[in-house]
Amino acid sequence: YQERIDGVKNAVALDSVTISQDASAIQIRLPKEHKGYAVKGEVLFYCITDDTKDFKLPLQVDSTATQVVMKKQLQKAPYQVKLNWQVGKDAFYNEQKLIVQ
């Protein structure tokens, strides 16, 4: 758990992570400080009501530190989005609730 605690602390020190959605996709935007950097990590969509709807994928952001996830990969449900990523030697962690509509 210490890694997660350190990751949360590192993420809080930066600009916020935003998760938004439109009709067809979910956009995950990492802090602006990570634009243009090599980012490694993963995204877990943890379904709060049904673990068979969980969905995990590698974090692959573009040059603006944004990743787009198509909604067709997910079910309409409440999720806890768990982001775990690394830039250089620094690790980061963020969790947010999202209701996929």
N, C-alpha and C positions, 0 to 999 in steps of 0.2 A: 504493500500500500504506500510505502514511502515514495516510490516512483510516481504514483498518481498524485500524491500530495505536492511533490515538487513540480509536476507538470501543470497542475492547477495554479500554483503560485506563479510559475513562469507565464502562463497564459493571461492571468489577471494583470500582470505588469504591462501588457500590450493593449493595443486597441481591441475592441470586442470582436468576437466571432458572430457572424449573422447567418441565420438560416431563414430563407424565405421560399415561397412557392407560388407558382402560377398554375394555369390550367393543365400544363403538361409536364412540368419539371420542378425540381427542388434545387435551389442554388445555395451552396455552402461557401461563404466567404470568410477566409482566414484573416487575421489582423493585417492591416495595410503594411506593417513592417516586414511581412513575408513576401511581398510582391517581388518577383524576379529571382527568388531564392529556390534552391532545390529542396523540395519538401517530400519527406517520406512518412508514411503512416497508414492508418486505416479508419474507416467510418463504420460504425455499427448502428443500425437502426434496430433498436431493441423494442419489440412490441410489448407494451405494458399489459395487454389483456390476453395475448395468445403467442407463446414462444414459437409456434410453427410459422409465424409471420416475420420472424427475425431475418435481417438481411445485412450481410457484411460485404464490404468491398474495399479495395485499396484506395487510399487517398491519392488522387492524381489531379492536382490543381494546374490551371493554366498560368500564364505570365502575370495575371492580375490576382493570383492567389484564390481563384474561384474554381469550384467543381460543380458540375451540373449532373444531377441524378434524375433520370427519367422516371416519372411516377408509375409507369406501367410495370416497373420492377417491384413495386410495393403495393400492399393492400391498403384500402381505406381503413385507418385505425390510428389510435394514439401511440406515438413512439417516443422513446427516450433516445435522442441522437447522441452517441458517444464518439467523440473525435479524439484520436490519439495520434500525434505527429511529432516529427523531429526535424529541426533545421540545424545542420551542423551537429554539434554535440549537445545542443539544448533540446530537452523534451518538453512537450506541451500536452495538456489535456483539457477538454471542455465537454460539458454535458448540457443539452437543452431539450425541452419538451417540444414536440411537433405533432399536430394532428393532421395526418394526410387526408385530404378531402377529395 
